[in-house]
Amino acid sequence: METMHASGRRKLPPVPRPAPDAAEAADPTGDLAEESPLERTMELRRRAPETATDVAADLTVDPELLAVADEPELALEDDDPAQDFVSRLRAAAADFASAAGADTAVVREAVPPARHRRSRCRVVLRYPDGDEADLTFLGAVGRPGTPAWQGFDQQIQRWLGTGQQRQAAWLVSDTEAPDGIAVDVPAWLAAG
């Protein structure tokens, strides 16, 4: 068999085919060919609980290790800065809820800044009375290590904590926002 690569043609060895009696060797009872698909499925279901229990017994996870994995400041040193940025925003969800006076908050979208793109964060807040607010925040443009990469989560918390005022000076049209409007955090900071 020949294949084409960027470097030219390459001849590969033939793919080995299983011997005709290999299927019978795999099934020591010899009943595999005679079983219907339903019977095979039922047999797998009968075996599944034992397998799942055995696997669960072998998997013991240290709760302290899990707690460390959720803390962005304790992430591995070789992590991607963009992933750290996103992790920081997602970890700040409880702080967003607290600042807004909501019961819960979920960070639905988190996009790190780049030299051609503004940072972005979409937060859904659920209040004690059952109301929800779906807010989109736009940050600055920047490269890793620049001020645009630092403090976006705290700026959002600050906006949420100051009464969520909406003025034309810092609200911008955004086609990706659920209501078509996003909070321009740098403009809000400049106006304040």
Summary of the structure (lengths in Angstrom):
residues: 192
radius of gyration: 27.4
end to end distance: 69.9
largest distance: 79.5
contacts: 444
relative contact order: 0.08
helix: 40%
strand: 23%
